[in-house]
Amino acid sequence: MELKLLGQHIIDHAAEFSKDITRQLEERYVTFLDQSKLEDHAITEWRAKLIRLVGEAIKAGSSEALEDKVAEWARMTGEGAVQYGISIDELIKTNKLYRKVILDNIEIYIETQEIPIKQFLKINRILDGVLDHSSYVFSVSFVEYHKQTLETAQQAMLDISIPVVSLTDKIAILPLIGELDTYRARILMENSLKRCIELRNTELIIDLSGVPIVDTMVANELFQVNKALSLIGVNPTFSGIRPDIAQAVVNLGIGFEEITIAGNLKQAFKKLLEIENE
């Protein structure tokens, strides 16, 4: 039996094989369709693309000949899985079904023909090569895209959690709430500088009353923010500094004379408003 004939048979019946995979999937597939915006025929055709690649590889007599096309299919599959909330376990389970369905249909196709064991082993190696490569690529793509998605979400949350809000033409406020680490402190500097330039304010109240803990490293970052704001013509005022935060500042050897401090937010705003109205 020529490999080209078998390969073409797989290509011609790819849609049928894809539907067979769907039938063998568990109830989770129906649930996924209900929750996603994808249609059944779109998923069937997407699976059929990989099955056709298997057919092309068998016709070519090598899985390496289709590596680039398989990798592109797998990369898009990994990214799409992240977008539609499909776990990597589900991808791997479905990959096993590709192997089973294709082998089952190959056996049906060749059962009436005499085929040398070496040729059957070659067919199996080509199938393994295509599916193993696709499994590797979509796993790597899934992890990388998932990581990027989390980082983007984290950045968006940081942008939201570090809001510089204008109170008057000259005064703005940056209320900090929650845990403050060195990374968030650096984002604080970037966002506050950018936002102050946009607002053209000359005074910025940085309220720390909602920050539970500030260690010496974070305290250092905060006072780097103080210096950076001063360089662009913005006068920072820190309010809500609790005793433990003050202790961290003292441990750094930073004198309070270098910064403007107010006991609380109300006092800071009142003082700056008086200065503005003078």
Secondary structure, DSSP 8 states (H G I E B T S, - for coil): --HHHHHHHHHHTHHHHHHHHHHHS-THHHHHHHHSS--HHHHHHHHHHHHHHHHHHHHHT-SGGGHHHHHHHHHHHHHHHHHTT--HHHHHHHHHHHHHHHHHHHHHHHTTS---HHHHHHHHHHHHHHHHHHHHHHHHHHHHHHHHHHHHHHHHHHHHHS--EESSSSEEEEEEES---HHHHHHHHHHHHHHHHHHT-SEEEEEEEE-----HHHHHHHHHHHHHHHHTT-EEEEE---HHHHHHHHHTT--GGGSEEESSHHHHHHHHHHHHH-
